[in-house]
């Protein structure tokens, strides 16, 4: 039997990740995080993998990386996996 994975709306991401709606929207707009799909009402829905990505973003920001640098690092890591 196939397991159905939960998808999260932006409000749930805010609650669990402690990022503001504005930051999550910005990260989506610039491509740092990507919705898995859209609801019938047009709401962005994210899978569980976004939490690990947000954690990496937070750690890199804390170390002083710019968003452009973070994007480059995350994209490079994604290609090497």
Buried (B, 14 or more C-beta within 10 A) or exposed (E): EEEEEEBBBBEEBBEEBEBEEEBBBBBBEEEBBEBBEEEEEEEBBBBEEBBEBBEBBBEBBEEEBEBEEBBEBBEEEEEEE
